[in-house]
Amino acid sequence: GIDEARVLRGLGAAPLAALQRYDLEHTHLLRPPAESFTPYAELAAVVSLVPRGGSFADLGCGSGRALLVAALRRPDVSCD
């Protein structure tokens, strides 16, 4: 996978205007990687709140991490 901590250090040399054009919400590239993702333990806690046989909708950033946690921890839950 990508070592985002190394990538972030390298981005320090890029012009700020270029980063802002790429990251229009000013959230991902300009923040430490640890702030960009919900911890797996928190995702597992959220998935545990879904009733047996219920549905889980991931409205996150598109990485699919929450759906992966739901699929692995709660096979009885449908992921929308």
C-alpha atoms as one frame of an Amber mdcrd trajectory, in Angstrom:
protein
   0.000   0.000   0.000   0.871   3.650  -0.013   2.778   4.991   2.975   0.801
   8.203   3.370   3.133   9.564   6.039   6.010   9.497   3.511   3.839  10.949
   0.768   2.701  13.785   3.037   6.323  14.740   3.790   7.036  14.848   0.059
   4.025  17.030  -0.595   5.620  19.727   1.546   7.717  20.680  -1.505   4.649
  21.099  -3.747   3.231  24.592  -4.240   0.219  25.174  -1.988  -1.886  26.326
  -4.944  -1.327  22.962  -6.684  -2.410  21.053  -3.587  -5.502  23.217  -3.181
  -6.529  22.645  -6.816  -6.149  18.893  -6.324  -7.834  18.802  -2.923 -10.761
  21.182  -3.334 -12.143  20.486   0.140  -8.762  21.249   1.758  -9.102  18.190
   3.934  -6.918  15.296   2.900  -3.561  16.388   1.552  -3.061  19.196   4.020
  -3.747  17.113   7.165  -1.752  14.296   8.780  -2.814  10.858   7.446  -4.016
   9.662  10.849  -6.718  12.353  10.786  -8.059  11.190   7.430  -9.511   7.849
   8.444 -11.906   6.587  11.081 -10.070   4.037  13.272 -11.075   0.396  12.698
 -12.139   0.054  16.343 -14.601   2.917  15.872 -15.933   1.378  12.651 -16.419
  -1.942  14.451 -18.320  -0.160  17.226 -20.629   1.513  14.691 -21.247  -1.768
  12.860 -22.130  -3.435  16.169 -25.083  -1.029  16.474 -26.788  -2.446  13.372
 -29.659  -4.788  14.312 -29.287  -8.458  13.372 -30.105  -8.837   9.690 -30.158
  -5.048   9.251 -28.565  -2.811   6.653 -25.415  -0.734   6.850 -24.887   2.208
   4.485 -21.381   3.614   4.133 -21.467   7.312   3.307 -17.722   7.751   3.630
 -15.018   8.839   1.229 -15.183   5.856  -1.102 -12.333   3.746   0.251 -14.716
   0.989   1.336 -13.071   0.535   4.744 -16.368   0.690   6.627 -17.980  -1.859
   4.313 -14.997  -4.164   4.718 -15.319  -4.006   8.503 -19.071  -4.626   8.249
 -18.600  -7.612   5.916 -15.940  -9.217   8.102 -17.518  -8.601  11.495 -21.223
  -8.854  10.630 -21.975 -11.254   7.755 -25.680 -11.053   8.724 -25.799  -7.371
   7.757 -26.434  -6.233   4.192 -24.126  -3.462   3.034 -25.721  -0.781   0.876
